[in-house]
């Protein structure tokens, strides 16, 4: 296909991506260097019959004027990146000096908003991804053994947790684990503790979010593995049987090696999806004990008009994009090498 | 040749599967059932079985079932507006995404040059970025240009965000259509567009339907963009439900949210019922092409 024809086919799609993905990234990068104006503050002298008092007031008019003239805010260079709400260099240095041991240092760092969110995001990604692959694999093995009339309905019900809107799925589970809901109530009975609440303790909240993540993503791994199981070469399986391999050895030495490329694919997609974890934190109302990188961006942006923290959100966004780039680096390097070989 | 399966293994496997199905499907049926009860039953202090038998519902309304949650959500809180917005948004996003995506995906699958490969890699990077990282990039210019809050703006943004995925998916579908097909049309004197129009379009529908399903799901399920880019008036269903939660303290309002959640899940059920095969093939198509 000549270049000219190629361009005439791809330009609408390329233009859309340029305007609404590439350009916004640049816009985010620029915004992250600016910070919103401070309010113009004046000291006013009020004199009355009982003497004069000085009070500090906000000059609304002057503030509005500055904001209208320079809507982007004032230039702050990398100040937003290094402040307490982001990379917090000063606070880390102070914590390093103040803490006697590693665990104290670690506790001090995970109290800082950005590191707290980063820590949860990474934990979520690294806990949920392998569990999704394991659960999906075993469900696929089990479904594969079913008589074929049961396979359709089983797949239908298994798909539901994945298809449902993340916010809605987490709300449904959130209502069930409520102290007055079916799961929450049953757990109280089971542990004989009327005050047990999955929402109160940070650890239990984290576990709840992990469980939700596995529940939501396992169907994807299941479907991919199930499709992979249909293509396991029968003759290799049979020769393994003739050689006396037992059921587990067949799975271990024939089925799993066949499914490994699919496992890599699932892991890649899951790393990308879990790194952006956001809706469950809103749905489970969990932001007091667990925040993610996506959630702190949302939190900066949703504050009503006028006080939206564009600079702060932009800086977190840039750091998140950097995180994604690091996560994707192995894949990109492999693609680069493959391309070099091709040439 | 097949050996008989030991009984314990069959039972273990079946038991595991039943447990999984219970985990996967039960929450939906529970919530569907509970949405026809009053709050005191669905969130019962005394006994969770109240939610099944509707003890308080009977006492409060005189019947075993009540549609009060649905009435409150759809009529009082005007959820119907949100559902119309969702309908308009999803249909537009799917239609525009597929139009741009088929053209682009076709070109990518037929180009022998290296830049096609790099476009796909860039698309993969875009696909990996959390959508919300772009939102602060939208909000500021949209505020300045007075574009913020409109459904149209959100549709266009959603189409663009959808493109990387759509391109990848359709690209791999077009690779499966033999090159000889459109190249023989070129030999016969067609232009590329004619070859695309008369040879490719008639055979591309299975791939387009599958990709369309996933574009639909992306637009329908989104909260990161719709939650921040739309005014309250133009809200789609998901941010509207999130809005209900703000006022949960008031008696009865939780049931509005429960009813709205069930209403928003119903179309997805129907979708899976009719398009299960396409969804499964779509999920695996990416894997096979890897």
Boltz contact constraints between the chains, C-beta under 6 A:
constraints:
  - contact:
      token1: [A, 1]
      token2: [B, 110]
      max_distance: 6.0
  - contact:
      token1: [A, 1]
      token2: [B, 111]
      max_distance: 6.0
  - contact:
      token1: [A, 5]
      token2: [B, 192]
      max_distance: 6.0
  - contact:
      token1: [A, 6]
      token2: [B, 107]
      max_distance: 6.0
  - contact:
      token1: [A, 6]
      token2: [B, 111]
      max_distance: 6.0
  - contact:
      token1: [A, 9]
      token2: [B, 103]
      max_distance: 6.0
  - contact:
      token1: [A, 9]
      token2: [B, 107]
      max_distance: 6.0
  - contact:
      token1: [A, 10]
      token2: [B, 104]
      max_distance: 6.0
  - contact:
      token1: [A, 10]
      token2: [B, 107]
      max_distance: 6.0
  - contact:
      token1: [A, 12]
      token2: [B, 100]
      max_distance: 6.0
  - contact:
      token1: [A, 13]
      token2: [B, 100]
      max_distance: 6.0
  - contact:
      token1: [A, 13]
      token2: [B, 104]
      max_distance: 6.0
  - contact:
      token1: [A, 13]
      token2: [B, 163]
      max_distance: 6.0
  - contact:
      token1: [A, 16]
      token2: [B, 160]
      max_distance: 6.0
  - contact:
      token1: [A, 16]
      token2: [B, 163]
      max_distance: 6.0
  - contact:
      token1: [A, 17]
      token2: [B, 160]
      max_distance: 6.0
  - contact:
      token1: [A, 17]
      token2: [B, 163]
      max_distance: 6.0
  - contact:
      token1: [A, 20]
      token2: [B, 157]
      max_distance: 6.0
  - contact:
      token1: [A, 20]
      token2: [B, 160]
      max_distance: 6.0
  - contact:
      token1: [A, 21]
      token2: [B, 126]
      max_distance: 6.0
  - contact:
      token1: [A, 21]
      token2: [B, 160]
      max_distance: 6.0
  - contact:
      token1: [A, 24]
      token2: [B, 134]
      max_distance: 6.0
  - contact:
      token1: [A, 24]
      token2: [B, 137]
      max_distance: 6.0
  - contact:
      token1: [A, 24]
      token2: [B, 138]
      max_distance: 6.0
  - contact:
      token1: [A, 27]
      token2: [B, 137]
      max_distance: 6.0
  - contact:
      token1: [A, 28]
      token2: [B, 136]
      max_distance: 6.0
  - contact:
      token1: [A, 28]
      token2: [B, 137]
      max_distance: 6.0
  - contact:
      token1: [A, 31]
      token2: [B, 140]
      max_distance: 6.0
  - contact:
      token1: [A, 139]
      token2: [B, 20]
      max_distance: 6.0
  - contact:
      token1: [A, 142]
      token2: [B, 13]
      max_distance: 6.0
  - contact:
      token1: [A, 142]
      token2: [B, 16]
      max_distance: 6.0
  - contact:
      token1: [A, 142]
      token2: [B, 17]
      max_distance: 6.0
  - contact:
      token1: [A, 145]
      token2: [B, 13]
      max_distance: 6.0
  - contact:
      token1: [A, 156]
      token2: [B, 276]
      max_distance: 6.0
  - contact:
      token1: [A, 157]
      token2: [B, 21]
      max_distance: 6.0
  - contact:
      token1: [A, 157]
      token2: [B, 24]
      max_distance: 6.0
  - contact:
      token1: [A, 157]
      token2: [B, 25]
      max_distance: 6.0
  - contact:
      token1: [A, 158]
      token2: [B, 24]
      max_distance: 6.0
  - contact:
      token1: [A, 159]
      token2: [B, 272]
      max_distance: 6.0
  - contact:
      token1: [A, 160]
      token2: [B, 24]
      max_distance: 6.0
  - contact:
      token1: [A, 160]
      token2: [B, 25]
      max_distance: 6.0
  - contact:
      token1: [A, 161]
      token2: [B, 24]
      max_distance: 6.0
  - contact:
      token1: [A, 163]
      token2: [B, 268]
      max_distance: 6.0
  - contact:
      token1: [A, 163]
      token2: [B, 272]
      max_distance: 6.0
  - contact:
      token1: [A, 164]
      token2: [B, 265]
      max_distance: 6.0
  - contact:
      token1: [A, 164]
      token2: [B, 268]
      max_distance: 6.0
  - contact:
      token1: [A, 165]
      token2: [B, 221]
      max_distance: 6.0
  - contact:
      token1: [A, 165]
      token2: [B, 238]
      max_distance: 6.0
  - contact:
      token1: [A, 167]
      token2: [B, 223]
      max_distance: 6.0
  - contact:
      token1: [A, 167]
      token2: [B, 238]
      max_distance: 6.0
  - contact:
      token1: [A, 168]
      token2: [B, 261]
      max_distance: 6.0
  - contact:
      token1: [A, 168]
      token2: [B, 264]
      max_distance: 6.0
  - contact:
      token1: [A, 168]
      token2: [B, 265]
      max_distance: 6.0
  - contact:
      token1: [A, 171]
      token2: [B, 261]
      max_distance: 6.0
  - contact:
      token1: [A, 172]
      token2: [B, 27]
      max_distance: 6.0
  - contact:
      token1: [A, 172]
      token2: [B, 31]
      max_distance: 6.0
  - contact:
      token1: [A, 180]
      token2: [B, 43]
      max_distance: 6.0
  - contact:
      token1: [A, 180]
      token2: [B, 45]
      max_distance: 6.0
  - contact:
      token1: [A, 182]
      token2: [B, 48]
      max_distance: 6.0
  - contact:
      token1: [A, 185]
      token2: [B, 48]
      max_distance: 6.0
  - contact:
      token1: [A, 223]
      token2: [B, 280]
      max_distance: 6.0
  - contact:
      token1: [A, 223]
      token2: [B, 283]
      max_distance: 6.0
  - contact:
      token1: [A, 224]
      token2: [B, 284]
      max_distance: 6.0
  - contact:
      token1: [A, 224]
      token2: [B, 287]
      max_distance: 6.0
  - contact:
      token1: [A, 227]
      token2: [B, 284]
      max_distance: 6.0
  - contact:
      token1: [A, 262]
      token2: [B, 287]
      max_distance: 6.0
  - contact:
      token1: [A, 265]
      token2: [B, 287]
      max_distance: 6.0
  - contact:
      token1: [A, 265]
      token2: [B, 290]
      max_distance: 6.0
  - contact:
      token1: [A, 272]
      token2: [B, 128]
      max_distance: 6.0
  - contact:
      token1: [A, 276]
      token2: [B, 130]
      max_distance: 6.0
  - contact:
      token1: [A, 279]
      token2: [B, 223]
      max_distance: 6.0
  - contact:
      token1: [A, 294]
      token2: [B, 130]
      max_distance: 6.0
  - contact:
      token1: [A, 294]
      token2: [B, 132]
      max_distance: 6.0
  - contact:
      token1: [A, 297]
      token2: [B, 132]
      max_distance: 6.0
  - contact:
      token1: [A, 298]
      token2: [B, 132]
      max_distance: 6.0
  - contact:
      token1: [A, 301]
      token2: [B, 136]
      max_distance: 6.0
  - contact:
      token1: [A, 301]
      token2: [B, 228]
      max_distance: 6.0
  - contact:
      token1: [A, 310]
      token2: [B, 136]
      max_distance: 6.0
  - contact:
      token1: [A, 310]
      token2: [B, 140]
      max_distance: 6.0
  - contact:
      token1: [A, 313]
      token2: [B, 136]
      max_distance: 6.0
  - contact:
      token1: [A, 314]
      token2: [B, 136]
      max_distance: 6.0
  - contact:
      token1: [A, 317]
      token2: [B, 133]
      max_distance: 6.0
  - contact:
      token1: [A, 317]
      token2: [B, 136]
      max_distance: 6.0
  - contact:
      token1: [A, 320]
      token2: [B, 133]
      max_distance: 6.0
  - contact:
      token1: [A, 321]
      token2: [B, 129]
      max_distance: 6.0
  - contact:
      token1: [A, 321]
      token2: [B, 133]
      max_distance: 6.0
  - contact:
      token1: [A, 324]
      token2: [B, 128]
      max_distance: 6.0
  - contact:
      token1: [A, 324]
      token2: [B, 129]
      max_distance: 6.0
  - contact:
      token1: [A, 328]
      token2: [B, 128]
      max_distance: 6.0
  - contact:
      token1: [A, 335]
      token2: [B, 121]
      max_distance: 6.0
